[in-house]
Amino acid sequence: QVQLVESGGGLVQAGGSLRLSCAASGPTFSRYTMGWFRQAPGKEREIVAAISWSNGGTLYRDSVKGRFTISRDNAKNTVVLQMNSLKPEDTAVYYCAAKLRGIINIPLYDYWGQGTQVTVSS
């Protein structure tokens, strides 16, 4: 089992940047596919980006391509979501998620963090 703790959320103006980090517990972090999801008020949770455990391959939802970058450091048990050129529509609670040896294209995850608020003002 893995425990996830997000950090780095906050308030930023449109066009600004934020860096979200997710710290994972446990010795087998490298075997987990990691994802970032978000949920805005009144909307369903949606996947933002994911990074594979096997080859480091990445996946992004269309609306964040070219603006967000997901990366992982297996030595530090962390996954980072760098968010640039933020827009008001990026406002949401962002969640880190993990699944053991998971297939990146399937948005089903087993472990979740508590979430961190990102607010982008216009």
Backbone as numpy.savetxt, mean C-alpha at the origin, in Angstrom:
# Nx Ny Nz CAx CAy CAz Cx Cy Cz
1.96 -16.30 10.80 1.11 -15.11 10.80 1.99 -13.87 10.80
1.51 -12.81 10.16 2.27 -11.58 10.08 1.42 -10.44 10.61
2.03 -9.52 11.31 1.36 -8.31 11.78 1.90 -7.11 11.02
0.99 -6.20 10.67 1.34 -5.08 9.81 1.01 -3.76 10.50
1.92 -2.81 10.41 1.70 -1.49 11.00 2.08 -0.43 9.97
1.08 0.38 9.60 1.31 1.43 8.62 1.71 2.74 9.31
2.42 3.57 8.57 2.76 4.91 9.03 2.97 5.81 7.82
2.95 7.12 8.08 3.27 8.06 7.02 2.11 8.82 6.43
0.91 8.54 6.88 -0.23 9.29 6.38 -0.23 10.73 6.88
-1.16 11.52 6.36 -1.26 12.90 6.81 -2.03 13.75 5.85
-1.90 15.07 6.03 -2.59 16.05 5.20 -1.58 16.70 4.27
-1.93 16.77 3.01 -1.03 17.36 2.01 -1.87 18.10 0.97
-1.29 19.11 0.39 -1.98 19.84 -0.67 -1.89 19.07 -1.98
-2.85 19.32 -2.85 -2.83 18.70 -4.17 -1.50 19.00 -4.86
-0.96 17.98 -5.50 0.33 18.11 -6.15 1.50 17.70 -5.27
1.24 17.52 -4.00 2.28 17.15 -3.06 2.55 15.66 -3.03
3.41 15.25 -2.10 3.84 13.85 -2.00 3.72 13.36 -0.56
3.49 12.07 -0.44 3.54 11.38 0.84 4.20 10.02 0.62
4.81 9.53 1.69 5.45 8.23 1.65 4.86 7.38 2.77
4.16 6.33 2.38 3.57 5.41 3.35 4.51 4.23 3.55
4.67 3.83 4.80 5.48 2.66 5.12 4.64 1.64 5.86
4.98 0.39 5.65 4.31 -0.70 6.34 5.39 -1.61 6.91
5.41 -1.72 8.23 6.37 -2.59 8.89 5.70 -3.91 9.23
6.34 -5.00 8.85 5.78 -6.34 9.06 6.60 -7.11 10.08
5.90 -7.87 10.91 6.59 -8.73 11.87 6.81 -10.10 11.26
7.69 -10.88 11.88 7.87 -12.24 11.42 9.07 -12.42 10.53
9.64 -13.64 10.51 10.88 -13.92 9.79 10.70 -14.28 8.33
9.45 -14.39 7.87 9.22 -14.88 6.51 8.60 -13.83 5.62
8.90 -12.58 5.87 8.31 -11.48 5.11 8.54 -11.65 3.61
9.68 -12.16 3.23 10.01 -12.28 1.82 9.08 -13.23 1.07
8.33 -14.03 1.78 7.41 -14.98 1.15 6.00 -14.41 0.97
5.81 -13.16 1.34 4.48 -12.56 1.26 4.37 -11.59 0.09
3.32 -11.76 -0.68 2.94 -10.70 -1.61 2.29 -9.59 -0.79
2.69 -8.37 -1.07 2.22 -7.22 -0.28 1.39 -6.29 -1.15
0.36 -5.73 -0.54 -0.50 -4.81 -1.27 -0.85 -3.59 -0.45
-1.17 -2.53 -1.16 -1.74 -1.32 -0.54 -3.17 -1.15 -1.09
-4.10 -0.96 -0.19 -5.49 -0.71 -0.53 -5.88 0.64 0.03
-7.02 1.15 -0.43 -7.55 2.37 0.15 -9.07 2.31 0.16
-9.63 3.05 1.10 -11.09 3.13 1.19 -11.48 4.55 1.54
-12.22 5.17 0.63 -12.73 6.51 0.85 -14.12 6.41 1.48
-14.58 7.45 2.16 -15.90 7.42 2.78 -16.99 7.11 1.77
-17.82 6.15 2.11 -18.94 5.80 1.25 -18.58 4.97 0.04
-17.32 4.57 -0.06 -16.87 3.78 -1.21 -16.31 2.45 -0.76
-16.23 1.52 -1.70 -15.66 0.22 -1.39 -14.13 0.31 -1.36
-13.55 -0.61 -0.62 -12.10 -0.68 -0.58 -11.57 -1.13 -1.95
-10.50 -0.53 -2.38 -9.93 -0.84 -3.69 -8.43 -1.01 -3.58
-7.91 -1.87 -4.42 -6.46 -2.07 -4.42 -5.79 -0.90 -5.13
-4.69 -0.46 -4.58 -3.91 0.64 -5.16 -2.67 0.10 -5.87
-1.95 -0.76 -5.19 -0.72 -1.31 -5.76 -0.37 -2.60 -5.03
0.41 -3.43 -5.69 0.86 -4.68 -5.07 2.24 -5.02 -5.60
2.97 -5.80 -4.80 4.30 -6.24 -5.20 4.46 -7.70 -4.85
4.90 -8.47 -5.82 4.98 -9.92 -5.69 6.10 -10.37 -4.77
5.87 -11.52 -4.10 6.91 -12.09 -3.25 7.97 -12.80 -4.10
7.59 -13.30 -5.28 8.47 -14.20 -6.02 9.48 -13.47 -6.88
9.05 -12.44 -7.58 9.97 -11.79 -8.53 9.97 -10.28 -8.41
9.25 -9.75 -7.41 9.22 -8.30 -7.24 8.36 -7.58 -8.26
7.60 -8.34 -9.05 6.71 -7.71 -10.00 5.68 -6.83 -9.32
5.23 -5.80 -10.02 4.31 -4.85 -9.42 3.02 -4.71 -10.23
2.02 -4.19 -9.54 0.71 -3.99 -10.14 0.18 -2.67 -9.60
-0.46 -1.86 -10.45 -1.04 -0.58 -10.02 -2.44 -0.42 -10.62
-3.31 0.23 -9.88 -4.58 0.58 -10.49 -4.32 1.72 -11.46
-5.15 1.84 -12.47 -4.89 2.78 -13.56 -4.77 4.22 -13.06
-5.57 4.59 -12.09 -5.63 5.99 -11.67 -4.37 6.46 -10.95
-3.48 5.53 -10.55 -2.27 5.94 -9.84 -1.00 5.65 -10.64
-1.15 5.01 -11.78 0.04 4.70 -12.59 0.79 5.97 -12.95
2.10 5.91 -12.80 2.93 7.06 -13.10 3.06 8.05 -11.95
2.23 7.88 -10.90 2.29 8.77 -9.73 2.73 8.05 -8.47
2.32 6.79 -8.32 2.64 6.00 -7.13 3.67 4.93 -7.47
4.50 4.61 -6.50 5.49 3.54 -6.66 5.51 2.69 -5.40
5.37 1.38 -5.59 5.47 0.45 -4.47 6.83 -0.23 -4.51
7.41 -0.42 -3.33 8.70 -1.10 -3.25 8.76 -1.86 -1.93
9.70 -2.79 -1.85 9.85 -3.57 -0.64 11.31 -3.74 -0.30
11.57 -3.87 0.99 12.92 -4.16 1.48 12.80 -5.38 2.38
13.14 -6.54 1.86 12.97 -7.78 2.61 13.90 -7.85 3.82
15.02 -7.18 3.75 15.95 -7.18 4.88 15.39 -6.38 6.06
14.53 -5.41 5.76 13.96 -4.56 6.82 12.49 -4.87 7.08
11.96 -5.88 6.38 10.55 -6.25 6.55 9.61 -5.06 6.34
9.85 -4.30 5.30 9.01 -3.14 5.04 8.58 -3.07 3.58
7.44 -2.47 3.38 6.95 -2.15 2.04 6.54 -0.68 2.07
6.88 0.01 1.01 6.69 1.45 0.94 5.82 1.80 -0.26
4.95 2.76 -0.07 4.17 3.33 -1.17 4.52 4.81 -1.27
5.28 5.15 -2.30 5.63 6.53 -2.56 4.53 7.14 -3.44
3.92 8.20 -2.95 2.80 8.81 -3.65 3.17 10.24 -4.04
3.22 10.49 -5.33 3.55 11.81 -5.86 2.36 12.38 -6.62
2.40 13.67 -6.86 1.34 14.35 -7.62 -0.04 13.98 -7.08
-0.19 14.07 -5.80 -1.43 13.65 -5.16 -2.60 14.53 -5.57
-3.76 13.90 -5.64 -4.99 14.58 -6.04 -6.02 14.45 -4.92
-6.98 15.33 -4.85 -8.02 15.22 -3.81 -8.72 13.86 -3.84
-8.86 13.27 -5.00 -9.53 11.98 -5.11 -8.68 10.83 -4.55
-7.44 11.10 -4.17 -6.61 10.09 -3.50 -6.91 10.03 -2.00
-7.72 10.95 -1.51 -8.07 10.98 -0.09 -8.78 9.69 0.32
-8.25 9.04 1.34 -8.80 7.76 1.80 -8.00 7.27 2.99
-8.50 6.21 3.61 -7.69 5.46 4.56 -6.93 4.41 3.75
-5.63 4.36 3.92 -4.79 3.43 3.20 -4.38 2.27 4.11
-4.53 1.07 3.57 -4.25 -0.14 4.32 -3.14 -0.94 3.65
-2.27 -1.48 4.46 -1.27 -2.44 4.01 -1.85 -3.84 4.20
-1.56 -4.74 3.26 -2.09 -6.10 3.34 -1.04 -7.09 2.87
-1.20 -8.34 3.32 -0.22 -9.37 2.98 -0.91 -10.71 2.75
-0.32 -11.52 1.87 -0.78 -12.89 1.67 0.42 -13.75 1.35
0.45 -14.92 1.96 1.60 -15.80 1.84 1.66 -16.42 0.45
2.79 -16.16 -0.22 3.03 -16.69 -1.57 1.85 -16.40 -2.50
1.24 -15.25 -2.33 0.03 -14.93 -3.07 0.29 -14.53 -4.51
-0.69 -14.79 -5.35 -0.65 -14.38 -6.76 -1.03 -12.91 -6.82
-0.20 -12.12 -7.48 -0.36 -10.67 -7.43 -1.66 -10.20 -8.05
-2.17 -10.90 -9.05 -3.35 -10.43 -9.77 -4.67 -10.75 -9.07
-4.61 -11.47 -7.97 -5.83 -11.80 -7.22 -5.88 -10.92 -5.98
-6.86 -10.01 -5.90 -6.89 -9.02 -4.81 -7.50 -9.55 -3.52
-7.12 -10.75 -3.12 -7.59 -11.34 -1.87 -6.40 -11.48 -0.94
-6.49 -10.86 0.25 -5.38 -10.85 1.19 -5.83 -11.38 2.55
-4.88 -11.89 3.28 -5.18 -12.55 4.55 -4.90 -11.69 5.78
-3.96 -10.79 5.67 -3.54 -10.00 6.83 -3.61 -8.52 6.48
-4.05 -7.74 7.48 -4.29 -6.32 7.25 -3.73 -5.47 8.39
-3.27 -4.29 8.01 -2.90 -3.32 9.02 -4.11 -2.53 9.47
-3.87 -1.58 10.37 -4.98 -0.81 10.94 -5.38 0.38 10.08
-4.55 0.72 9.13 -4.85 1.82 8.22 -4.24 3.15 8.66
-4.00 4.00 7.67 -3.49 5.34 7.93 -4.21 6.32 7.01
-4.62 7.46 7.57 -5.41 8.42 6.82 -4.53 9.27 5.92
-4.95 9.40 4.67 -4.32 10.32 3.73 -5.39 11.31 3.28
-5.12 12.59 3.47 -6.06 13.63 3.06 -5.34 14.61 2.14
-5.90 14.79 0.96 -5.32 15.69 -0.03 -6.28 16.86 -0.22
-5.81 18.04 0.10 -6.66 19.23 -0.03 -6.47 19.89 -1.39
-7.53 20.48 -1.88 -7.49 21.12 -3.21 -7.05 22.57 -3.12
